[in-house]
Amino acid sequence: MNPQAPVRAADDAWLTVVYYRFRAWRGDRPFWAGLFTLIGGIPIAYFPYADLRLGNITIAMATTAGAGSLIIGILLMTLGVALWFQQGIRVFAGVASILLALVSLPVSNLGGFFLGFLFSLLGGALALSWAPGKPADPEDAQDAAAEADMFADGPLGAPGPYDTETAYATETNAHADGGRNSAG
């Protein structure tokens, strides 16, 4: 099935329709940036309040900056969800998530034991680097094809395509155009 073809519910199973609609929704926004930022906020907010029980022994990882960790984690999770639904704030959200990830290092158990720090940093970088796609114009494709045809013979001494070699060049001699030769 062509993924660019319109999907109708009558033609496909409902799970296929849901998948294609999710794929189209995901392609129009910085989805992975939001997901990594959202995942990065979870350990930052969770670890200062978590405790580990080993039999009768309780190991608490609580710090004095528990409220700061909770605020940083919730802000990162909010920025992750906002990246999905408000693409216009991607630069602000990217810079804010990078700064919050850096602040989480001293505030919340080394940024959620580096796990939340790395996910938030990656999400912020992806948000800053994402750019909305532009629909392709058919005229631009025709112009590119015409330009490719114009330079097909290798201008300025550059080698041409594989089929345009000279008559004396073979696959095994040292005089093949474009360096496609065999040494031995």
Secondary structure, DSSP 4 states (H G I P E B T S, - for coil): --TTS---TTTS-HHHHHHHHHHHHHHTTTHHHHHHHHHHHHHHHHGGG-EEEETTEEEE---TTHHHHHHHHHHHHHHHHHHHH-GGGHHHHHHHHHHHHHHHHHHTHHHHHTHHHHHHHHHHHHHHH-----PPPHHHHHHHHHHHHHTTT-GGG----GGG--TT--SSSTT-GGG-----
